[in-house]
Amino acid sequence: MRFGPTLLVVLLVALSLTVPAWRWGLALSLPLLALAIYDFTQRSHTLWRNYPILAHIRWIAEDLRPFAQAYFVESDIDGRPYNHNERALVYARSKGQLASHPFGTELDVYSDEYEWLAHSMAPKEGIAKEWRVDVGNDQCKRPYSAALLNISAMSFGSLSANAIKALNKGAAAGNFYHDTGEGGLSRYHREHNGDLVWEIGSGYFGCRKDDGAFDPDRFADTAQIDQVKMVEIKLSQGAKPGHGGVLPGSKVTEEIAEARGVTAGQDCVSPAAHSTFSTPVELLEWAARLRDLSGGKPVGAKLCVGKPHEVFALVKAMRETGIVLDYLVVDGAEGGTGAAPVEFSNRVGMPLREGLILVRNALVGTNLKPQVKLAASGKVYSGAGIAINLGLGADWCNAARGFMFALGCVQSLKCHTDHCPTGIATQDSTRQRGLVVTDKSERVARFQRSTLESFREMVIAMGLENPWQIEPRHISERLDSARADSVDRIQTFLAPGQLLDDPDSTPYQRYWDAARIDSFKEA
């Protein structure tokens, strides 16, 4: 049996020499014969060695599996991380097509996949056409008015130049912001003058010295550019919290090196931890320094919640020092990335809902919420998702993969291979060529606008004046097939000052007692 494919190829060659079209037969047969000989003699793959030629079908099927799964196997609501209906909604809105759905919901409304918002018998007509949120407390000289849906952190290098340009051009057209990601502020971020939030990670890309330490002068030069509206300290991200990384030198092109402030062709290291601080107080002191160096712009931090006592340590430090961050972004464990160890994606980090509630409670319970705005990031793609996040305590939302779908992403799951077929997550110039910036930027702006229009319609249906009136009691979810309840009856939502006045009455007492401002370690 093991020699069957090889003998078959030899027979085909013999037969092809006896027919009029022998040249065509030879052109087909000789490469197959060469492949069969190679398979039989190589030592790396057992299947190739035992079943020459035929075993390649397995590798072809493996490569095509994500596409076959998505297009021929999955139902409209089964796919992950985004199912067909979720992707189709983004595609339709980005293209300006009809986003309605016929014949009722496909969700099982008596399973835990169903949750709902409470509508009113008296919908509220005539409310504002648009809402924005002012970010910046009294320690900030240059507050920023943010849209309620913005582009979450995605670095140049992870995304292509054309993808960055299209996102920023779309942000400029729609008057919302574009987070740079931790890979530095590249020339492509600046080409279309869209508002930027400059994310500073542990590698200090774009503001680092040759040894990788933070460079305050380089930071000030970039942070004071008018296009940069806010600065965001990346503490962790949802898809791989607490994990550093190395971009191999072979992938550090001249353009990436320029954006990151590193040497082309050399390994680019992102440490797991920051070198500028090691305690909650030091973090706040550095944030205050960044605010001064930027000319008084809002400075915040992004984190995926891990150990609850560390969140309480941060709010305790704000209360003790008087240094208050302008905003916090909670990134959920369901967030995506170009590449992450599967153990981190699947088993590390708190999901957005639980993380958002915990940070909301930390801020409300210490009376800091009026000064510190709160954003939510993690699988946000619809008006309903925005409404639920605001009901749980967020002031606005950020999305990454939703905007990638608007660019044309087909969820091929090739982000980490540099073989993205849509030219979004690749540095391959031939693949990037397919992404036309002018066309895709219009889709980016249209998706954001249409999603917020849908969100506004939900606020109207709920009979509210503005989205910040959405409360946990307006959101319901199933406990099992027979019971459901509002979220405020399922989760804990603290009253203002409750952690300060009576921490023993909260479920966070042990975390509150363990939090210390001079260390992230437990007391």
C-alpha positions in Angstrom: 0.0 0.0 0.0 2.8 2.4 0.8 4.2 2.1 -2.7 0.9 2.5 -4.4 1.0 6.3 -5.1 4.6 6.1 -6.5 3.7 3.1 -8.8 0.6 5.0 -9.9 2.7 8.0 -10.9 5.2 5.8 -12.8 2.2 4.2 -14.7 0.8 7.6 -15.5 4.1 8.7 -17.0 4.3 5.5 -19.1 0.7 6.0 -20.4 1.2 9.7 -21.1 4.0 8.8 -23.5 1.6 6.8 -25.7 -1.1 9.4 -26.2 -1.1 12.4 -28.5 -1.1 14.8 -25.5 2.0 13.2 -24.0 3.6 16.5 -23.4 0.8 17.7 -21.2 0.8 14.3 -19.4 4.6 14.6 -18.9 4.3 18.1 -17.5 1.8 16.9 -15.0 3.4 13.6 -14.1 7.0 14.5 -13.7 6.4 17.0 -10.8 4.2 14.4 -9.1 6.9 11.8 -9.5 9.5 14.1 -8.1 7.3 14.9 -5.1 6.7 11.2 -4.5 10.4 10.5 -4.5 11.0 13.4 -2.1 8.2 12.2 0.2 9.5 8.7 0.2 13.1 9.7 1.0 12.6 12.6 3.5 12.8 11.8 7.2 10.7 14.6 8.8 7.1 13.5 8.2 6.0 9.9 8.8 2.8 10.3 6.8 4.6 11.7 3.7 7.2 8.8 3.9 4.5 6.1 4.2 1.9 7.6 1.9 3.7 9.8 -0.8 1.6 12.5 -2.4 -1.7 11.4 -0.7 -0.5 12.5 2.7 -0.3 16.1 1.4 -4.1 16.1 1.3 -4.1 16.3 5.2 -1.9 19.4 5.2 -4.1 21.0 2.5 -7.3 20.2 4.5 -5.6 21.6 7.7 -4.9 24.9 5.9 -8.5 25.1 4.5 -10.1 24.0 7.7 -10.9 27.5 9.2 -12.6 28.5 5.9 -14.5 25.2 5.6 -15.6 25.5 9.2 -16.8 29.1 8.8 -18.5 28.7 5.5 -19.8 25.2 5.4 -20.0 23.7 8.9 -20.9 26.4 11.5 -24.4 27.8 11.9 -25.0 31.5 11.9 -24.6 31.7 15.7 -22.0 29.0 16.5 -18.7 30.5 15.3 -16.0 31.9 17.6 -14.5 34.3 18.4 -17.1 36.0 16.2 -20.0 34.1 14.6 -21.4 34.7 11.2 -24.2 36.9 12.3 -21.8 39.2 14.3 -19.4 39.5 11.4 -22.3 40.1 9.0 -23.7 42.9 11.1 -20.3 44.8 11.0 -19.9 44.1 7.2 -23.5 45.4 6.5 -23.1 48.6 8.6 -19.6 49.4 7.2 -20.9 49.1 3.7 -24.1 51.0 4.3 -26.3 48.0 3.6 -29.5 46.8 5.3 -28.5 45.4 8.7 -32.0 44.1 9.6 -32.7 40.5 10.5 -35.8 38.5 9.4 -38.0 36.0 11.1 -37.1 36.6 14.7 -34.0 35.9 16.8 -32.0 32.7 16.3 -30.9 32.8 19.9 -32.4 30.4 22.4 -34.1 32.9 24.7 -34.4 30.3 27.5 -30.7 29.6 27.6 -27.9 31.6 29.2 -26.9 33.0 25.8 -29.9 35.4 26.0 -29.8 38.7 27.9 -31.9 41.7 27.3 -32.3 45.4 27.9 -35.5 46.8 29.5 -37.5 48.9 27.0 -40.1 51.4 27.9 -43.8 51.8 27.1 -43.0 55.4 26.5 -39.9 55.7 24.2 -38.1 59.0 24.5 -38.2 60.9 21.3 -36.3 64.1 20.7 -33.1 63.3 22.6 -29.6 64.4 21.6 -28.3 63.2 18.2 -24.9 62.5 19.6 -23.2 62.2 22.9 -19.6 62.6 23.9 -17.7 62.3 27.2 -15.3 64.9 28.6 -12.1 63.1 29.7 -9.8 65.0 32.1 -10.1 65.9 35.8 -9.0 69.2 37.5 -5.4 68.1 37.3 -5.6 68.0 33.5 -5.1 71.3 31.5 -6.2 70.0 28.1 -9.3 67.7 28.5 -10.5 65.7 25.5 -14.1 65.2 24.3 -14.2 61.5 23.3 -16.8 59.7 21.2 -18.7 56.8 22.7 -17.1 54.3 20.3 -13.4 54.5 19.3 -10.7 52.4 17.8 -8.9 50.2 20.4 -5.1 49.6 20.6 -3.6 47.9 17.5 0.0 48.6 16.7 1.7 49.3 13.4 3.7 46.1 12.8 0.8 44.0 14.0 -1.3 45.8 11.4 -0.1 46.9 7.9 0.6 50.5 6.9 -2.5 50.6 4.7 -4.7 49.3 7.6 -3.3 52.0 10.0 -3.9 54.7 7.4 -7.4 53.5 6.7 -8.3 53.4 10.4 -6.9 56.9 11.0 -8.5 58.4 8.0 -11.9 56.9 9.1 -11.4 58.3 12.6 -10.7 61.7 11.2 -13.8 61.6 9.0 -16.0 60.3 11.9 -14.5 62.5 14.7 -13.5 59.7 17.0 -10.1 58.6 18.3 -7.6 56.0 17.1 -5.4 54.2 19.8 -1.9 53.6 18.4 -1.2 50.4 20.3 2.1 50.0 22.1 4.1 49.8 18.9 4.8 53.5 18.7 3.4 56.4 16.8 4.3 55.7 13.1 4.3 58.0 10.1 1.1 56.3 9.0 -0.8 57.3 12.1 -0.1 60.9 11.3 -0.9 60.9 7.6 -4.6 61.7 7.8 -4.6 63.7 11.1 -7.2 61.7 13.0 -7.2 62.0 16.8 -4.7 59.7 18.5 -4.4 58.2 21.9 -0.8 57.3 22.3 -0.4 54.0 24.2 2.9 53.5 26.1 3.7 49.9 27.0 6.6 48.4 28.9 8.9 48.7 25.8 8.5 52.5 25.7 8.4 52.3 21.9 8.7 55.8 20.4 10.0 57.2 23.7 12.9 55.0 24.7 16.6 55.2 25.2 19.0 52.8 23.5 19.0 50.6 26.5 15.2 50.3 26.6 14.6 52.8 29.4 12.0 55.6 29.2 13.2 58.8 27.6 11.3 61.8 28.8 12.6 64.1 26.1 11.5 61.9 23.3 8.2 61.4 25.0 7.6 65.1 25.3 8.5 65.8 21.6 5.8 63.4 20.5 3.2 63.8 23.2 2.9 67.5 22.5 1.9 67.0 18.9 -1.6 68.4 18.6 -2.9 65.2 17.0 -2.1 63.3 20.2 -5.1 63.9 22.4 -4.5 61.5 25.3 -1.8 59.2 26.7 -2.5 55.7 27.8 -0.2 53.6 30.0 -0.6 49.9 29.1 -0.5 47.8 32.2 -1.9 44.7 30.5 -4.1 43.6 27.7 -7.0 41.1 27.7 -5.6 38.5 25.3 -2.3 38.0 27.0 -2.2 39.9 30.4 1.2 39.9 32.1 3.0 38.6 29.1 5.9 40.3 27.4 7.1 39.4 23.9 9.9 39.5 21.3 9.5 40.7 17.7 12.3 38.7 16.0 14.9 40.9 14.2 14.0 39.4 10.9 10.6 41.1 11.2 11.9 44.5 12.4 11.9 46.4 9.2 13.2 50.0 8.7 9.6 51.3 9.1 8.9 49.4 12.2 12.3 50.4 13.7 11.5 54.0 12.9 8.1 53.9 14.7 9.5 52.0 17.7 12.8 53.8 18.1 14.8 50.5 17.8 17.5 49.2 15.5 16.3 47.5 12.3 17.1 43.8 12.0 17.6 43.4 15.8 15.2 41.6 18.2 12.7 44.0 19.7 11.8 43.1 23.3 8.6 44.0 25.1 9.2 43.2 28.8 6.5 41.8 30.9 6.8 44.6 33.5 7.5 48.3 33.4 10.9 49.6 34.5 9.6 53.1 35.5 7.6 52.0 38.5 7.1 49.0 40.8 4.5 50.3 43.3 1.1 52.0 43.0 2.5 55.3 44.2 5.3 55.2 41.7 2.8 54.4 38.9 0.8 57.5 39.8 3.9 59.7 40.1 5.0 58.6 36.6 1.5 59.3 35.2 1.7 62.8 36.7 5.0 63.3 35.0 3.6 62.1 31.7 0.8 64.6 32.1 3.2 67.4 32.6 5.5 66.4 29.8 2.5 66.2 27.4 1.5 69.7 28.2 -1.4 68.8 30.4 -3.2 66.2 28.3 -5.3 63.4 29.9 -3.3 60.4 31.1 -4.9 57.1 31.9 -4.1 53.4 32.1 -5.4 50.2 30.4 -5.6 46.9 32.2 -7.1 43.5 32.2 -8.1 42.8 35.8 -6.2 40.1 37.4 -5.7 40.3 41.2 -8.5 42.4 42.7 -6.4 43.8 45.5 -4.1 45.5 43.0 -7.0 47.5 41.7 -7.9 48.6 45.2 -4.2 49.4 45.8 -4.3 51.8 42.9 -7.5 53.6 44.1 -6.1 53.7 47.6 -2.9 55.3 46.2 -5.0 57.9 44.3 -6.8 58.8 47.5 -3.6 59.0 49.6 -1.4 60.9 47.2 -4.0 63.1 45.6 -2.6 62.2 42.1 -5.7 61.0 40.2 -5.7 59.4 36.7 -7.9 60.9 34.2 -9.3 57.6 33.0 -9.0 53.8 33.1 -9.7 51.4 30.3 -10.8 47.9 31.3 -9.8 45.3 28.7 -11.6 42.0 28.9 -10.0 38.5 28.6 -12.2 38.0 25.5 -10.1 40.7 23.8 -8.0 39.7 20.7 -4.4 40.1 19.6 -2.3 39.2 16.6 -0.6 36.4 18.6 -0.7 35.1 22.1 0.2 31.8 23.9 -3.0 29.8 23.8 -2.8 29.3 27.6 -2.9 33.0 28.1 -5.8 33.5 25.7 -7.8 30.7 27.3 -6.9 30.8 31.0 -5.5 34.1 32.1 -7.4 37.4 32.8 -10.9 38.4 34.0 -13.6 38.8 31.4 -14.8 42.3 30.6 -18.1 42.2 32.5 -16.6 41.1 35.8 -13.6 43.3 35.4 -15.6 46.3 34.5 -17.9 45.9 37.5 -15.0 45.5 39.8 -13.2 48.6 38.6 -16.5 50.5 38.6 -17.0 49.5 42.3 -13.4 50.4 43.2 -13.9 53.9 41.8 -17.5 54.5 43.0 -16.7 52.9 46.4 -13.9 55.4 47.0 -15.7 58.5 45.5 -13.3 58.7 42.6 -15.7 57.9 39.8 -16.6 61.6 39.1 -12.9 62.3 38.4 -11.8 59.1 36.7 -13.7 58.2 33.5 -14.0 54.5 32.7 -13.9 52.8 29.3 -14.7 49.3 28.2 -12.8 47.2 25.6 -13.4 43.6 24.7 -15.5 42.2 21.8 -17.5 45.4 21.3 -19.2 45.5 17.9 -22.9 46.5 18.4 -25.1 49.1 19.8 -26.5 46.6 22.3 -22.9 45.8 23.5 -22.3 49.5 24.1 -25.5 49.9 26.0 -24.8 47.0 28.3 -21.2 48.2 29.0 -22.5 51.7 29.9 -25.1 50.2 32.1 -22.4 48.4 34.0 -20.4 51.5 34.6 -18.4 52.5 31.5 -18.5 56.0 30.1 -17.5 54.9 26.5 -16.3 51.9 24.6 -13.3 50.9 22.4 -13.3 48.2 19.7 -10.5 46.5 17.8 -11.7 43.5 15.9 -15.0 45.2 15.0 -13.0 47.9 13.1 -10.9 45.1 11.5 -14.1 43.6 10.1 -15.0 47.0 8.8 -11.6 47.0 7.0 -12.5 43.7 5.4 -11.1 41.1 7.9 -12.6 37.6 7.2 -11.4 36.0 10.4 -9.0 33.7 8.6 -7.0 33.4 11.8 -3.7 34.1 10.0 -2.8 37.2 12.0 0.3 35.7 13.5 1.7 34.2 10.2 2.1 37.4 8.1 -0.2 35.7 5.6 -3.4 37.7 6.3 -5.3 37.4 3.0 -7.0 40.8 3.3 -3.8 42.9 3.8 -4.7 44.0 7.3 -2.4 42.0 9.7 0.6 41.6 7.4 3.7 43.5 6.3 3.6 41.7 2.9 3.4 44.5 0.4 1.7 42.3 -2.2 -1.1 41.5 0.3 -1.4 45.1 1.5 -2.0 46.2 -2.0 -5.5 44.8 -1.9 -6.5 47.1 0.9 -7.6 50.4 -0.7 -7.3 53.1 2.0 -9.9 55.5 0.6 -12.6 52.8 0.3 -11.9 51.1 3.6 -11.6 54.4 5.6 -15.2 55.2 4.5 -16.3 51.8 5.8 -14.5 52.4 9.1 -16.3 55.8 9.6 -19.7 54.3 8.4 -19.5 51.3 10.8 -18.8 53.6 13.8 -21.6 56.0 12.9 -24.1 53.3 12.1 -23.3 51.5 15.4 -23.8 54.6 17.4 -27.1 55.3 15.6 -28.3 51.9 16.6 -27.1 52.5 20.1 -29.1 55.8 20.2 -32.2 54.0 19.0 -31.8 51.6 22.0 -31.6 54.6 24.4 -34.8 55.9 22.8 -36.5 52.6 23.2 -35.5 52.5 26.9 -37.2 55.8 27.5 -34.0 57.5 28.7 -32.6 61.0 28.1 -29.0 59.9 27.8 -27.0 56.7 27.9 -25.5 57.3 31.3 -29.0 56.8 32.7 -28.7 53.1 31.8 -28.4 51.1 35.1 -27.8 47.5 36.0 -31.5 47.1 36.8 -32.2 47.7 33.1 -30.2 44.7 32.1 -31.5 41.2 32.6 -29.9 37.8 32.1 -30.9 34.2 32.6 -29.8 32.1 35.6 -31.2 29.0 34.0 -34.0 27.9 31.7 -36.7 28.7 34.3 -35.3 31.8 36.0 -34.0 35.2 35.1 -33.2 38.4 37.0 -31.8 41.9 36.6 -28.0 42.2 36.8 -28.2 44.4 39.9 -29.8 41.4 41.7 -27.0 39.0 40.4 -23.9 41.2 40.7 -22.9 43.6 43.5 -22.8 47.4 42.7 -21.4 49.5 45.5 -22.9 52.8 46.7 -20.7 56.0 46.5 -18.1 55.9 49.3 -19.1 52.4 50.6 -15.5 51.1 50.5 -14.4 54.1 52.6 -17.3 54.0 55.1 -18.0 50.3 55.5 -15.8 47.9 53.6 -16.9 45.0 55.8 -20.4 45.3 54.1 -18.9 44.6 50.7 -17.7 41.3 49.1 -14.4 43.0 48.6 -13.3 43.3 52.2 -10.4 40.8 52.0 -9.1 42.5 48.8 -9.5 45.9 50.4 -7.6 44.9 53.5 -4.8 43.3 51.4 -4.3 46.4 49.2 -1.3 48.7 50.1 -0.1 51.8 48.3 3.7 51.0 48.7 3.5 47.6 46.9 1.4 45.5 44.5 2.0 42.6 46.9 -0.7 41.7 49.3 -0.5 43.1 52.8 
